[in-house]
């Protein structure tokens, strides 16, 4: 009985070590395309009909989730961004994995105003992480993407590219 228990324990330890090793190998062998944004500047986004890009020269897509702590930490910037793009000729739309109504409630409860909210399946964007911003031209070409909670410099860049204005120091 003791020999069987010892053999079973050894097998379990070997299996666990094998699983850890396989996981480590797979996580190190990810290609650059495995990042949360698979869109690059200059790339054309396909299936853009739902995004309504023809409505304005530029559209800024805000990909958020109500359960994302980086999204919540970024709310002050998103509020400033929604105010800045109003009347600038750039549209601000939101895209979410959750129900669009839930995302609208999350954003509007924090004072972030977007023109429309779509689900990821409706937008068909190759974005897999939140928060993400994607600035698109009217023809569907990506101008620039930003991921995660942005630095002050990156926030200024977003505002500058989206509206032609930077962040005013407070």
ROSE-4610 file (N, C-alpha, C; in Angstrom, 1 decimal, always signed):
// ROSE-4610
residu = [X/X/X/X/X/X/X/X/X/X/X/X/X/X/X/X/X/X/X/X/X/X/X/X/X/X/X/X/X/X/X/X/X/X/X/X/X/X/X/X/X/X/X/X/X/X/X/X/X/X/X/X/X/X/X/X/X/X/X/X/X/X/X/X/X/X/X/X/X/X/X/X/X/X/X/X/X/X/X/X/X/X/X/X/X/X/X/X/X/X/X/X/X/X/X/X/X/X/X/X/X/X/X/X/X/X/X/X/X/X/X/X/X/X/X/X/X/X/X/X/X/X/X/X/X/X/X/X/X/X/X/X/X/X/X/X/X/X/X/X/X/X/X/X/X/X/X/X/X/X/X/X/X/X/X/X/X/X/X/X/X/X/X/X/X/X/X/X/X/X/X/X/X/X/X/X/X/X/X/X/X/X/X/X/X/X/X/X/X/X/X/X/X/X/X/X/X/X/X/X/X/X/X/X/X/X/X/X/X/X/X/X/X/X/X/X/X/X/X/X/X/X/X/X/X/X/X/X/X/X/X/X/X/X/X/X/X/X/X/X/X/X/X/X/X/X/X/X/X/X/X/X/X/X/X/X/X/X/X/X/X/X/X/X/X/X/X/X/X/X/X/X/X/X/X/X/X/X/X/X/X/X/X/X/X/X/X/X/X/X/X/X/X/X/X/X/X/X/X/X/X/X/X/X/X/X/X/X/X/X/X/X/X/X/X/X/X/X/X/X/X/X/X/X/X/X/X/X/X/X/X/X/X/X/X/X/X/X/X/X/X/X/X/X/X/X/X/X/X/X/X/X/X/X/X/X/X/X/X/X/X/X/X/X/X/X/X/X/X/X/X/X/X/X/X/X/X/X/X/X/X/X/X/X/X/X/X/X/X/X/X/X/X/X/X/X/X/X/X/X/X/X/X/X/X/X/X/X/X/X/X/X/X/X/X/X/X/X/X/X/X/X/X/X/X/X/X/X/X/X/X/X/X/X/X/X/X/X/X/X/X/X/X/X/X/X/X/X/X/X/X/X/X/X/X/X/X/X/X/X/X/X/X/X/X/X/X/X/X/X/X/X/X/X/X/X/X/X/X/X/X/X/X/X/X/X/X/X/X/X/X/X/X/X/X/X/X/X/X/X/X/X/X/X/X/X/X/X/X/X]
num = [1/1/1/2/2/2/3/3/3/4/4/4/5/5/5/6/6/6/7/7/7/8/8/8/9/9/9/10/10/10/11/11/11/12/12/12/13/13/13/14/14/14/15/15/15/16/16/16/17/17/17/18/18/18/19/19/19/20/20/20/21/21/21/22/22/22/23/23/23/24/24/24/25/25/25/26/26/26/27/27/27/28/28/28/29/29/29/30/30/30/31/31/31/32/32/32/33/33/33/34/34/34/35/35/35/36/36/36/37/37/37/38/38/38/39/39/39/40/40/40/41/41/41/42/42/42/43/43/43/44/44/44/45/45/45/46/46/46/47/47/47/48/48/48/49/49/49/50/50/50/51/51/51/52/52/52/53/53/53/54/54/54/55/55/55/56/56/56/57/57/57/58/58/58/59/59/59/60/60/60/61/61/61/62/62/62/63/63/63/64/64/64/65/65/65/66/66/66/67/67/67/68/68/68/69/69/69/70/70/70/71/71/71/72/72/72/73/73/73/74/74/74/75/75/75/76/76/76/77/77/77/78/78/78/79/79/79/80/80/80/81/81/81/82/82/82/83/83/83/84/84/84/85/85/85/86/86/86/87/87/87/88/88/88/89/89/89/90/90/90/91/91/91/92/92/92/93/93/93/94/94/94/95/95/95/96/96/96/97/97/97/98/98/98/99/99/99/100/100/100/101/101/101/102/102/102/103/103/103/104/104/104/105/105/105/106/106/106/107/107/107/108/108/108/109/109/109/110/110/110/111/111/111/112/112/112/113/113/113/114/114/114/115/115/115/116/116/116/117/117/117/118/118/118/119/119/119/120/120/120/121/121/121/122/122/122/123/123/123/124/124/124/125/125/125/126/126/126/127/127/127/128/128/128/129/129/129/130/130/130/131/131/131/132/132/132/133/133/133/134/134/134/135/135/135/136/136/136/137/137/137/138/138/138/139/139/139/140/140/140/141/141/141/142/142/142/143/143/143/144/144/144/145/145/145/146/146/146/147/147/147/148/148/148/149/149/149/150/150/150/151/151/151/152/152/152/153/153/153/154/154/154/155/155/155/156/156/156/157/157/157/158/158/158/159/159/159/160/160/160/161/161/161/162/162/162/163/163/163/164/164/164/165/165/165/166/166/166/167/167/167/168/168/168/169/169/169/170/170/170]
x = [+0.8/+0.0/+0.9/+1.9/+2.8/+3.5/+3.9/+4.6/+3.7/+2.4/+1.5/+1.3/+1.1/+0.9/+2.1/+3.3/+4.6/+4.6/+4.3/+4.3/+3.3/+2.1/+1.1/+1.5/+2.2/+2.7/+3.7/+4.6/+5.7/+5.1/+4.1/+3.4/+2.8/+2.1/+1.4/+2.5/+3.6/+4.6/+5.2/+5.5/+6.0/+5.0/+3.7/+2.7/+2.6/+2.7/+2.6/+3.8/+5.0/+6.2/+6.1/+5.5/+5.4/+4.4/+3.3/+2.3/+2.9/+3.7/+4.4/+5.4/+6.1/+7.1/+6.4/+5.3/+4.6/+4.0/+3.5/+2.9/+4.0/+5.1/+6.2/+6.7/+6.8/+7.3/+6.3/+5.0/+4.0/+3.9/+4.0/+4.0/+5.2/+6.3/+7.5/+7.5/+6.7/+6.7/+5.6/+4.9/+3.9/+4.5/+3.7/+4.2/+3.8/+4.3/+3.9/+2.5/+1.8/+0.4/-0.5/+0.1/-0.7/-0.9/-0.5/-0.7/-2.2/-2.6/-4.1/-4.6/-3.8/-4.2/-3.5/-4.3/-3.7/-3.8/-4.0/-4.1/-2.9/-2.4/-1.2/-1.5/-0.8/-1.0/-0.8/-1.6/-1.6/-2.4/-2.8/-3.6/-5.0/-5.7/-7.1/-8.0/-8.9/-9.9/-11.0/-11.2/-12.3/-13.6/-14.7/-16.0/-16.3/-16.1/-16.3/-17.7/-18.6/-19.9/-20.6/-20.5/-21.2/-20.5/-19.3/-18.6/-19.0/-19.6/-20.1/-18.9/-17.8/-16.7/-16.9/-17.8/-18.1/-18.7/-19.1/-19.8/-18.8/-17.5/-16.6/-15.2/-14.3/-12.9/-12.2/-12.4/-11.7/-12.8/-12.5/-13.3/-12.4/-12.6/-11.8/-12.7/-12.1/-12.9/-12.3/-13.1/-12.7/-13.2/-12.3/-12.7/-12.5/-13.6/-13.5/-14.4/-14.3/-15.2/-15.5/-16.7/-17.0/-16.3/-15.8/-15.0/-13.5/-13.0/-11.6/-11.1/-10.2/-9.7/-8.9/-8.2/-7.4/-8.4/-9.6/-10.6/-11.1/-11.4/-11.9/-10.8/-9.6/-8.5/-8.3/-8.7/-8.6/-9.8/-10.8/-12.1/-11.8/-11.0/-10.8/-10.3/-9.4/-8.9/-10.0/-10.8/-11.9/-12.9/-13.2/-14.1/-13.6/-12.3/-11.7/-11.7/-11.4/-11.4/-12.8/-13.8/-15.2/-15.6/-15.1/-15.4/-14.6/-13.4/-12.5/-12.9/-13.4/-13.8/-15.2/-16.0/-17.3/-17.1/-17.6/-17.5/-16.2/-15.3/-14.0/-14.0/-15.1/-15.1/-14.7/-14.2/-13.9/-15.0/-15.4/-16.4/-15.8/-16.4/-15.9/-17.0/-16.6/-17.6/-16.9/-17.8/-17.3/-17.6/-16.7/-16.8/-16.6/-17.4/-17.2/-17.5/-17.0/-17.3/-18.6/-18.9/-20.1/-21.3/-22.5/-23.6/-23.4/-23.7/-23.5/-24.2/-25.4/-26.1/-25.3/-24.7/-23.9/-22.7/-22.0/-20.9/-21.3/-22.4/-23.0/-23.2/-23.9/-24.2/-22.9/-21.8/-20.6/-19.9/-19.9/-19.2/-20.1/-21.4/-22.2/-22.3/-22.2/-22.2/-21.0/-19.9/-18.7/-18.5/-19.6/-19.5/-18.8/-18.6/-18.0/-19.1/-19.1/-20.2/-19.6/-20.2/-19.9/-21.0/-20.8/-21.8/-22.6/-22.0/-22.7/-21.8/-22.4/-21.7/-22.0/-21.0/-21.2/-20.6/-21.0/-20.4/-19.2/-18.2/-17.0/-17.4/-18.4/-18.8/-19.4/-20.1/-20.6/-19.5/-18.4/-17.4/-16.4/-16.2/-15.2/-13.8/-13.5/-12.1/-11.2/-10.0/-9.0/-8.4/-9.2/-8.7/-9.1/-8.2/-8.5/-8.2/-7.9/-7.6/-8.2/-8.5/-9.0/-8.1/-8.1/-8.7/-7.8/-8.4/-7.7/-8.4/-7.6/-8.1/-7.5/-8.4/-8.0/-8.5/-7.6/-8.0/-8.0/-9.2/-9.4/-9.7/-9.2/-9.6/-10.9/-11.6/-12.9/-12.8/-11.7/-11.6/-11.2/-11.2/-10.9/-9.4/-8.6/-7.1/-6.8/-6.1/-5.7/-4.7/-4.9/-4.0/-3.0/-3.6/-2.7/-3.6/-2.9/-3.6/-2.8/-3.6/-3.0/-3.6/-2.8/-3.3/-3.0/-3.9/-3.7/-4.0/-3.7/-3.8/-2.6/-3.0/-2.0/-1.2/+0.0/+0.8/+0.3/+0.7/+0.3/+0.7/+1.9/+2.4/+1.5/+1.1/+0.3/-1.1/-1.6/-2.9/-2.9/-1.8/-1.6/-1.6/-0.9/-0.9/-2.2/-3.0/-4.4/-5.2/-5.2/-5.9/-5.4/-4.1/-3.5/-4.0/-3.8/-4.2/-5.7/-6.5/-7.9/-8.5/-8.0/-8.7/-7.8/-6.5/-5.5/-5.2/-5.6/-5.3/-4.6/-3.7/-3.1/-3.9/-3.4/-4.0/-3.4/-4.3/-3.9/-3.5/-2.3/-1.8/-2.8/-3.0/-4.0/-3.3]
y = [-1.2/+0.0/+1.3/+1.3/+2.4/+2.6/+1.6/+1.7/+2.3/+1.9/+2.4/+3.9/+4.3/+5.7/+6.5/+6.0/+6.7/+6.8/+5.8/+5.8/+6.8/+6.9/+7.8/+9.2/+9.5/+10.8/+11.2/+10.3/+10.6/+10.9/+10.2/+10.4/+11.8/+12.2/+13.5/+14.6/+14.5/+15.5/+15.6/+14.5/+14.6/+15.2/+14.9/+15.5/+17.0/+17.4/+18.8/+19.6/+19.0/+19.6/+19.7/+18.7/+18.7/+19.7/+19.9/+20.9/+22.3/+22.6/+23.9/+24.1/+23.1/+23.2/+23.6/+22.8/+23.1/+24.5/+24.9/+26.3/+27.3/+27.1/+28.1/+28.1/+27.0/+27.0/+27.7/+27.4/+28.0/+29.5/+30.0/+31.4/+32.2/+31.5/+32.2/+32.1/+31.2/+31.1/+31.9/+32.8/+33.5/+34.5/+34.6/+35.4/+36.9/+37.9/+39.3/+39.5/+38.6/+38.8/+38.4/+37.9/+37.5/+38.6/+39.8/+40.9/+41.3/+42.1/+42.4/+43.2/+43.9/+44.6/+44.1/+43.6/+43.0/+44.0/+45.3/+46.3/+47.2/+47.5/+48.4/+49.6/+50.7/+51.9/+51.5/+52.1/+51.9/+50.7/+49.8/+48.6/+49.0/+48.4/+48.7/+47.7/+48.3/+47.5/+47.0/+45.7/+45.2/+45.2/+45.1/+45.1/+46.3/+47.4/+48.6/+49.3/+48.6/+49.2/+49.6/+48.7/+49.0/+50.1/+50.4/+51.5/+52.9/+52.9/+54.2/+55.2/+54.7/+55.5/+56.7/+56.5/+57.5/+58.8/+58.7/+59.9/+61.0/+60.7/+61.7/+61.4/+62.4/+62.2/+61.2/+61.2/+60.3/+59.7/+58.5/+57.9/+57.3/+57.6/+57.1/+56.0/+54.8/+53.6/+53.4/+53.4/+53.2/+51.8/+50.8/+49.5/+49.4/+49.2/+49.1/+48.0/+47.8/+46.8/+47.3/+47.2/+47.7/+47.0/+45.8/+45.1/+45.2/+46.1/+46.3/+47.4/+47.1/+48.2/+49.2/+48.9/+49.9/+50.8/+50.3/+51.2/+52.2/+51.7/+52.5/+53.6/+53.2/+54.2/+55.2/+54.9/+55.8/+56.7/+56.5/+57.3/+58.8/+59.4/+60.8/+61.3/+60.5/+60.8/+60.6/+59.6/+59.3/+60.4/+60.9/+62.0/+63.3/+63.6/+64.7/+64.5/+63.3/+62.9/+63.1/+62.7/+62.8/+64.3/+65.1/+66.5/+67.2/+66.7/+67.3/+67.0/+65.8/+65.4/+66.0/+66.4/+67.0/+68.2/+68.2/+69.3/+69.4/+68.4/+68.5/+67.8/+67.1/+66.4/+65.0/+64.6/+63.2/+62.6/+61.4/+60.7/+59.8/+59.6/+58.8/+57.7/+56.4/+55.3/+54.3/+53.5/+52.5/+51.1/+50.2/+48.8/+48.0/+47.0/+46.2/+44.7/+43.8/+42.4/+42.1/+42.9/+42.8/+43.4/+43.3/+43.9/+45.4/+45.9/+47.4/+48.2/+47.8/+48.6/+48.7/+47.6/+47.6/+48.5/+48.5/+49.4/+50.9/+51.2/+52.5/+53.0/+52.2/+52.5/+52.8/+52.0/+52.1/+53.5/+53.8/+55.0/+56.2/+56.2/+57.4/+57.7/+56.6/+56.9/+57.6/+57.6/+58.3/+59.5/+60.0/+61.2/+61.1/+59.9/+59.7/+59.6/+60.5/+60.5/+59.9/+58.9/+58.3/+58.4/+58.4/+58.5/+57.2/+56.1/+54.8/+53.8/+52.7/+51.5/+50.3/+49.5/+48.3/+47.1/+45.9/+44.8/+44.5/+43.7/+43.3/+42.6/+41.7/+41.0/+41.9/+43.0/+44.0/+44.8/+45.1/+45.9/+45.1/+43.9/+43.0/+43.5/+44.3/+44.8/+43.7/+43.6/+42.7/+43.2/+43.4/+44.0/+43.0/+42.6/+41.5/+41.9/+43.2/+43.6/+45.0/+45.2/+46.5/+47.2/+48.5/+49.4/+49.5/+49.8/+50.0/+51.2/+52.0/+53.1/+52.8/+52.9/+52.8/+54.0/+54.7/+55.9/+55.5/+55.7/+55.2/+56.4/+56.3/+57.3/+56.8/+57.7/+57.5/+56.2/+56.0/+54.8/+53.5/+53.5/+52.3/+52.0/+52.9/+52.8/+53.2/+52.4/+52.6/+53.8/+54.8/+55.9/+55.5/+55.0/+54.7/+53.9/+53.0/+52.3/+52.6/+52.5/+52.6/+51.6/+51.0/+49.9/+50.3/+49.8/+49.9/+51.3/+51.5/+52.8/+53.7/+54.8/+55.6/+56.5/+56.8/+57.8/+59.2/+60.2/+61.6/+61.9/+61.5/+61.7/+61.0/+59.8/+59.1/+59.7/+60.1/+60.8/+62.1/+62.8/+64.0/+63.7/+62.6/+62.2/+61.8/+61.1/+60.7/+62.0/+62.9/+64.2/+64.9/+65.0/+65.7/+65.1/+63.8/+63.1/+63.1/+63.0/+62.9/+64.3/+65.3/+66.6/+67.8/+67.6/+68.6/+69.5/+69.0/+69.8/+68.8/+69.3/+68.5/+68.7/+68.0/+68.2/+69.5/+70.2/+71.5/+71.0/+71.6/+71.3/+71.9/+71.1/+71.6/+72.0]
z = [+0.0/+0.0/+0.0/+0.8/+0.9/-0.4/-1.1/-2.4/-3.4/-3.4/-4.4/-4.2/-2.9/-2.6/-3.0/-2.8/-3.1/-4.7/-5.4/-6.8/-7.4/-6.8/-7.2/-7.0/-5.8/-5.5/-6.5/-6.8/-7.8/-9.2/-9.6/-10.9/-10.9/-9.8/-9.7/-9.8/-9.1/-9.1/-10.5/-11.2/-12.5/-13.5/-13.4/-14.2/-14.0/-12.7/-12.4/-13.0/-12.9/-13.4/-15.0/-15.6/-17.0/-17.5/-16.7/-17.0/-16.9/-15.9/-15.7/-16.8/-17.2/-18.3/-19.6/-19.9/-21.2/-21.2/-20.0/-20.0/-20.2/-19.6/-19.7/-21.2/-21.8/-23.2/-24.1/-23.9/-24.7/-24.5/-23.3/-23.0/-23.6/-23.7/-24.3/-25.8/-26.4/-27.9/-28.6/-27.9/-28.5/-29.6/-30.6/-31.7/-31.4/-32.1/-31.9/-32.2/-33.0/-33.3/-32.1/-31.0/-29.8/-28.9/-29.2/-28.3/-28.3/-27.4/-27.2/-28.4/-29.1/-30.3/-31.5/-32.5/-33.7/-34.8/-34.5/-35.5/-35.5/-36.6/-36.7/-37.6/-37.3/-38.1/-39.6/-40.4/-41.8/-42.3/-41.4/-41.7/-41.9/-42.9/-43.2/-42.4/-41.6/-40.9/-41.8/-41.8/-42.7/-42.0/-42.7/-42.2/-41.3/-41.8/-40.9/-41.0/-41.7/-41.9/-40.6/-39.5/-38.3/-37.5/-37.8/-37.2/-37.7/-38.9/-39.4/-39.7/-40.2/-40.4/-41.4/-42.3/-43.3/-42.7/-41.5/-40.9/-40.5/-40.4/-40.0/-40.5/-40.6/-41.1/-40.2/-38.9/-38.0/-37.0/-36.6/-35.5/-34.5/-33.2/-32.1/-31.5/-31.5/-30.9/-29.5/-28.5/-27.1/-26.7/-26.5/-26.1/-24.6/-23.9/-22.4/-21.9/-20.6/-19.9/-18.5/-18.1/-16.7/-15.6/-15.9/-14.9/-14.9/-15.8/-16.0/-15.1/-14.2/-13.3/-14.0/-15.1/-15.8/-16.5/-17.0/-17.6/-16.5/-15.3/-14.3/-13.9/-13.8/-13.5/-14.7/-15.9/-17.0/-17.2/-16.4/-16.6/-16.6/-15.7/-15.8/-17.2/-17.8/-19.2/-20.2/-20.1/-21.0/-21.0/-19.8/-19.6/-20.3/-20.1/-20.8/-22.3/-22.7/-24.2/-24.8/-24.1/-24.7/-24.8/-23.9/-23.9/-25.1/-25.2/-26.3/-27.7/-27.9/-29.3/-29.7/-28.7/-29.0/-29.9/-31.1/-32.0/-32.7/-32.6/-33.2/-34.6/-34.9/-36.2/-36.1/-34.9/-34.6/-33.8/-34.2/-33.5/-32.4/-31.3/-30.2/-30.0/-30.3/-30.1/-29.2/-28.6/-27.6/-28.2/-27.8/-28.2/-27.0/-26.7/-25.5/-25.8/-25.0/-25.0/-24.3/-23.3/-22.6/-23.4/-22.9/-23.6/-23.7/-24.9/-25.1/-24.1/-23.6/-22.6/-21.3/-20.9/-19.7/-19.8/-21.0/-21.2/-21.2/-21.9/-21.9/-20.5/-19.7/-18.3/-17.5/-17.7/-17.1/-17.4/-18.7/-19.2/-18.8/-19.0/-18.7/-17.2/-16.4/-15.0/-14.5/-15.3/-15.0/-15.8/-16.5/-17.3/-18.6/-19.1/-20.4/-21.5/-22.4/-23.5/-24.8/-25.3/-26.6/-27.5/-28.8/-29.8/-29.9/-29.8/-29.9/-29.2/-28.9/-28.3/-29.0/-29.4/-30.2/-29.4/-29.7/-29.2/-30.0/-29.5/-30.3/-31.6/-31.5/-32.7/-33.7/-33.3/-34.3/-34.9/-34.2/-34.7/-35.5/-35.1/-35.8/-35.8/-34.7/-34.6/-34.0/-34.4/-33.8/-32.6/-31.5/-30.3/-29.2/-28.4/-27.4/-26.0/-25.7/-24.3/-24.0/-22.8/-22.4/-21.4/-21.4/-22.3/-23.6/-24.7/-25.9/-26.7/-27.3/-28.2/-29.6/-30.6/-32.0/-32.7/-33.3/-34.1/-35.6/-36.2/-37.6/-38.5/-39.8/-40.8/-41.3/-42.1/-42.7/-43.6/-44.2/-45.1/-44.4/-43.1/-42.3/-42.1/-42.4/-42.1/-40.7/-40.0/-38.6/-38.6/-37.9/-37.7/-36.5/-35.4/-34.3/-33.3/-32.5/-31.4/-30.1/-29.0/-27.7/-26.8/-25.9/-25.0/-23.6/-22.7/-21.3/-20.7/-19.5/-18.8/-19.4/-20.0/-20.7/-19.8/-20.2/-19.5/-19.9/-19.2/-19.6/-21.0/-21.4/-22.8/-23.8/-23.6/-24.5/-24.5/-23.4/-23.4/-24.3/-24.1/-24.9/-26.4/-26.7/-28.1/-28.7/-27.9/-28.3/-28.6/-27.7/-27.9/-29.1/-29.2/-30.4/-31.7/-31.8/-33.1/-33.3/-32.3/-32.4/-32.7/-32.1/-32.1/-32.6/-32.6/-33.0/-31.8/-30.6/-29.3/-28.4/-27.5/-26.4/-25.1/-24.1/-22.8/-22.2/-21.6/-20.9/-19.5/-19.1/-17.7/-16.7/-15.6/-14.6/-13.4]
